[in-house]
């Protein structure tokens, strides 16, 4: 029993998209483990990779982090109440660091109906503007879960850029206005000293792997003619912004990645950057078990996503990596984990798992503890 009493368990899941936050998932897994092993030392480090839950992950892990309410124009064209996160001042960032995510400002989950041509990234830019107004020294931006394919024009417009037609008028927002852009005025564009962008997307802005072709359909841009028109407009926009349209990551978030590169930002792998900033490696040092998870563990989960990244940190620390996922696809590689459990299998169906994810995550935590 003494060995079990001293066991250290680190729980670092991603959010289960659309069903439960990373923080709530971590708490549920912890409760399940404690049902089996009450004396375990459990450390919670909710994770994110730049998409949904990025602000929440930092809020849970960084002492002194403060949510800063802001009203922005959401992707549906209506004002929404959201928040960016202010991290405490450091020697490197005396004015503090702002963490802002696309998902809570211009995210696709905010839409009841997709708006492939009308949605834009202006809300994201307005939140950035609010953080700059506050005087932060550094920006950390998560750009996953975007709702639009506007090339980042909405974001840049909120920061002072102007996108003009041949007649000199402002073009319409969203992908709809991109083909009409004849000139870009960056004279009033605000700048930032240090901008880190969290994204695992390496796609270019244009072409067969570009924003309109690959990610446009997810946002409702399914018409082939609209895709081609948008792709051509994004290529023209890149020239106006003096941006390499084939730069890795330029196609992330419907082209917001490219706009941020043109703005002077640095793109970084999301999971690794979040892990570094919340001190995940230090938390895992000396751990016996590390549990991670996400909503759907599939063939892409091994490509720098949260579960695979956390598993690699666990292996480096000689800890046992374990996985709890909403579902685990047959083509996925779970061999990097000593044990894995699917909520869908525990609950009997995907619908049952989605109906009460906290309950089934608690069950999953208990299952993993018993297997240990």
C-alpha positions in Angstrom: 0.0 0.0 0.0 2.9 2.4 0.7 3.8 2.3 -3.0 0.3 3.3 -4.0 0.1 6.1 -1.4 3.1 7.8 -2.9 2.0 7.5 -6.6 2.1 10.8 -8.5 -0.4 11.1 -11.3 -0.4 14.1 -13.8 -3.6 14.6 -15.8 -3.2 16.8 -18.9 -6.0 16.3 -21.4 -7.1 18.5 -24.3 -10.7 19.7 -24.4 -13.3 17.2 -25.7 -14.4 19.5 -28.5 -18.0 20.6 -28.1 -18.7 18.5 -25.0 -16.4 19.3 -22.1 -13.5 21.6 -21.4 -10.0 20.4 -20.7 -10.2 21.6 -17.1 -13.5 19.8 -16.4 -12.2 16.7 -18.1 -9.1 16.7 -15.9 -11.2 17.1 -12.8 -13.4 14.2 -13.8 -10.5 11.9 -14.6 -9.0 12.9 -11.2 -12.2 12.0 -9.4 -12.3 8.6 -11.0 -8.7 7.9 -10.1 -9.3 8.9 -6.5 -12.3 6.6 -6.4 -9.8 3.7 -6.7 -6.7 5.3 -5.1 -7.6 8.0 -2.6 -4.1 8.6 -1.5 -2.6 9.4 -4.9 -0.9 12.7 -5.5 -2.8 14.2 -8.5 -1.6 17.2 -10.4 -3.9 18.8 -13.0 -2.5 20.5 -16.1 -5.3 21.0 -18.6 -3.8 21.3 -22.1 -4.7 22.9 -25.5 -3.0 23.2 -28.9 -4.2 26.7 -29.9 -7.8 25.8 -30.5 -10.8 25.5 -28.2 -9.8 25.7 -24.6 -6.5 27.6 -25.0 -7.5 30.5 -22.7 -9.0 28.1 -20.2 -5.8 25.9 -20.1 -3.6 28.9 -19.2 -6.2 30.2 -16.7 -6.1 26.9 -14.9 -2.3 26.5 -14.9 -0.9 30.0 -14.4 -1.2 31.5 -10.9 -2.4 35.1 -11.0 -3.9 34.8 -14.5 -6.9 37.2 -14.9 -9.7 37.1 -17.4 -10.3 40.4 -19.1 -13.9 40.8 -20.4 -14.4 42.2 -23.8 -17.3 42.7 -26.3 -16.4 41.8 -29.9 -18.2 41.3 -33.2 -18.7 37.5 -33.4 -18.7 35.5 -36.6 -22.4 35.7 -36.9 -22.1 39.5 -37.2 -23.5 40.1 -33.7 -21.8 41.4 -30.5 -20.6 38.7 -28.2 -19.3 38.8 -24.6 -16.0 37.0 -24.3 -12.6 37.5 -22.6 -8.9 37.4 -23.1 -6.5 36.3 -20.5 -3.8 38.5 -18.8 -0.8 36.6 -17.5 1.3 38.2 -14.8 4.3 40.4 -15.6 7.7 38.9 -16.0 11.1 40.2 -16.7 10.7 39.2 -20.4 7.1 40.7 -20.5 6.9 43.6 -18.0 3.5 44.6 -19.3 2.2 41.1 -19.0 1.2 38.5 -21.6 -2.2 38.4 -23.3 -3.6 35.0 -24.3 -6.3 35.2 -26.9 -8.0 32.4 -28.8 -9.9 32.4 -32.1 -12.4 29.9 -30.8 -14.0 32.3 -28.3 -13.9 35.4 -30.5 -14.4 34.3 -34.1 -14.8 30.6 -33.7 -16.9 28.1 -35.7 -18.5 26.7 -32.6 -20.1 30.2 -32.0 -22.2 29.8 -35.2 -25.7 28.2 -35.3 -25.4 28.1 -39.1 -22.2 28.3 -41.1 -21.5 31.6 -42.9 -18.8 30.6 -45.5 -18.8 33.9 -47.3 -19.9 36.4 -44.6 -18.1 35.2 -41.4 -14.9 37.0 -40.7 -12.1 37.3 -38.1 -12.9 40.8 -36.8 -13.8 39.7 -33.3 -10.4 38.1 -32.9 -8.7 41.4 -34.0 -10.9 43.4 -31.6 -9.8 41.2 -28.7 -6.1 41.7 -29.8 -6.7 45.5 -29.9 -8.2 45.4 -26.4 -5.1 43.7 -25.1 -2.8 46.2 -26.8 -4.8 49.0 -25.3 -4.2 47.4 -21.9 -0.4 47.7 -22.6 0.6 44.0 -22.7 4.2 43.3 -23.8 3.5 40.0 -25.5 0.7 38.3 -27.3 0.1 34.5 -27.4 -2.6 33.8 -30.0 -4.5 30.5 -30.5 -6.0 30.3 -34.0 -7.7 26.9 -34.1 -11.5 26.5 -34.7 -11.9 29.5 -37.0 -15.3 30.2 -38.6 -14.1 32.0 -41.7 -11.9 32.1 -44.8 -11.3 35.8 -44.9 -7.5 35.7 -45.1 -7.3 37.5 -41.8 -8.7 40.7 -43.3 -11.2 41.1 -40.5 -8.5 40.8 -37.9 -6.2 43.3 -39.6 -9.1 45.7 -40.2 -9.8 45.7 -36.5 -6.2 46.7 -36.0 -6.4 49.6 -38.4 -5.8 48.2 -41.9 -8.0 49.1 -44.8 -9.0 46.9 -47.7 -10.2 48.9 -50.6 -11.9 48.3 -53.9 -10.9 49.9 -57.2 -13.3 52.7 -56.4 -11.6 53.3 -53.0 -14.5 52.0 -51.0 -14.1 49.5 -48.1 -14.8 46.0 -49.4 -17.4 43.7 -47.7 -16.2 41.6 -44.8 -15.5 37.9 -45.0 -14.6 35.8 -48.0 -17.3 37.6 -50.0 -15.2 40.8 -50.1 -11.8 39.2 -51.0 -12.2 39.3 -54.8 -12.9 43.0 -54.7 -9.7 44.0 -52.9 -7.6 46.2 -55.2 -5.5 48.1 -52.6 -4.4 47.6 -49.0 -3.7 50.6 -46.7 -1.6 49.6 -43.8 -0.8 53.2 -42.7 -3.0 52.9 -39.6 -2.2 49.3 -38.7 -1.2 48.8 -35.0 1.9 46.8 -34.3 3.0 44.5 -31.4 6.5 43.8 -30.1 6.2 40.1 -29.6 3.5 37.8 -31.0 3.5 34.0 -30.7 0.9 32.1 -32.7 -0.2 28.6 -31.6 -1.0 26.3 -34.5 -0.3 22.8 -35.7 -1.4 23.6 -39.2 1.4 23.8 -41.8 -0.8 24.3 -44.9 0.1 27.2 -47.2 -2.4 29.9 -47.9 -3.3 28.9 -51.5 -3.2 26.0 -53.9 -4.5 22.4 -53.5 -3.4 22.4 -49.8 -4.5 25.9 -49.2 -7.1 27.5 -46.9 -10.0 27.6 -49.3 -9.5 24.1 -50.7 -8.7 22.1 -47.6 -10.4 23.9 -44.8 -13.1 25.9 -46.6 -15.5 23.0 -46.8 -15.5 22.6 -43.0 -16.8 26.2 -42.8 -19.4 25.8 -45.5 -17.4 26.8 -48.5 -18.4 23.7 -50.5 -19.1 25.2 -53.9 -16.1 24.6 -56.2 -16.5 28.0 -57.9 -16.5 29.8 -54.6 -13.4 27.8 -53.5 -11.5 28.7 -56.7 -12.6 32.4 -56.5 -11.5 32.6 -52.9 -8.2 30.9 -53.6 -7.4 33.3 -56.3 -8.4 36.3 -54.1 -6.2 35.0 -51.3 -3.3 34.7 -53.8 -3.8 38.4 -54.8 -4.1 39.4 -51.1 -0.8 37.7 -50.4 0.9 39.8 -53.0 -0.6 43.0 -51.6 0.6 42.1 -48.1 4.1 41.1 -49.4 3.4 37.6 -48.1 4.7 34.3 -49.4 1.4 32.4 -50.1 3.3 29.1 -49.8 4.7 29.8 -46.3 4.0 27.0 -43.9 1.0 27.8 -41.7 -0.2 30.7 -43.8 -3.3 28.8 -44.5 -4.2 28.2 -40.9 -7.5 29.6 -39.6 -8.7 30.5 -43.1 -5.6 32.6 -43.8 -5.4 34.3 -40.4 -2.0 32.5 -40.1 -0.8 34.3 -43.2 -2.1 37.7 -42.0 -0.3 37.2 -38.7 3.0 36.3 -40.5 2.6 39.5 -42.5 2.0 41.3 -39.2 5.3 40.1 -37.9 4.2 37.2 -35.8 6.0 33.9 -35.2 4.1 30.6 -35.7 4.8 27.8 -33.3 3.5 24.2 -32.7 0.5 24.7 -30.4 0.8 21.8 -28.0 4.5 22.2 -27.4 4.2 26.0 -26.8 1.3 25.6 -24.4 3.1 22.8 -22.5 6.2 25.1 -22.2 4.2 28.1 -21.0 2.2 26.2 -18.4 5.3 24.2 -17.1 4.0 20.8 -18.0 7.5 19.2 -18.2 8.2 20.3 -14.6 4.9 18.9 -13.5 5.6 15.5 -15.1 9.1 15.2 -13.6 8.9 12.5 -11.0 5.4 11.3 -12.1 4.5 7.7 -12.1 1.5 8.1 -14.5 0.5 10.7 -17.0 -3.1 10.7 -18.4 -4.0 12.7 -21.4 -7.0 12.7 -23.8 -9.2 14.4 -26.4 -12.6 13.9 -27.9 -11.6 11.9 -30.9 -8.3 10.0 -31.1 -7.7 9.2 -34.7 -5.1 8.8 -37.4 -4.1 12.5 -37.1 -3.7 12.5 -33.3 -0.1 11.4 -33.6 0.8 14.5 -35.6 1.8 16.9 -32.9 -1.6 16.9 -31.2 -1.9 17.1 -27.4 -2.1 13.4 -26.6 1.0 12.4 -28.6 2.9 15.4 -27.3 2.0 14.7 -23.7 2.8 11.0 -24.2 6.3 11.9 -25.4 6.9 14.1 -22.3 5.8 11.2 -20.1 8.2 8.8 -21.9 11.0 11.2 -21.4 10.3 11.3 -17.7 10.0 7.5 -17.5 6.3 7.8 -16.6 3.5 5.6 -17.9 1.4 7.5 -20.5 -2.3 6.7 -20.5 -5.2 7.8 -22.8 -8.9 8.6 -22.3 -10.7 9.6 -25.4 -14.3 10.1 -26.5 -13.7 7.6 -29.2 -10.6 5.8 -30.5 -10.6 5.1 -34.2 -9.3 1.7 -35.4 -6.6 3.3 -37.6 -5.1 5.2 -34.7 -1.8 4.3 -33.1 -2.4 3.8 -29.4 0.9 1.9 -29.0 2.5 4.9 -27.4 0.2 4.5 -24.4 0.4 1.7 -21.7 -3.3 1.8 -21.5 -6.2 3.5 -23.3 -10.0 3.7 -22.8 -12.8 4.9 -25.0 -15.8 6.7 -23.5 -17.9 5.5 -26.3 -17.1 1.9 -25.4 -17.6 2.5 -21.7 -21.0 4.2 -22.3 -22.2 1.8 -25.0 -22.6 4.5 -27.7 -21.2 7.8 -28.8 -24.5 9.5 -28.0 -24.5 8.2 -24.4 -20.9 9.4 -23.9 -21.7 12.8 -25.2 -24.8 13.1 -23.0 -22.7 13.0 -19.9 -19.0 13.3 -20.6 -18.0 14.1 -17.0 -19.6 10.9 -15.7 -17.9 8.7 -18.3 -14.5 10.5 -17.8 -14.8 9.7 -14.1 -15.5 6.1 -15.0 -12.5 6.2 -17.4 -10.2 7.5 -14.6 -11.3 4.6 -12.4 -10.7 2.1 -15.2 -7.2 3.4 -15.8 -6.4 3.4 -12.1 -7.4 -0.3 -11.8 -5.3 -1.2 -14.8 -2.3 0.4 -13.1 
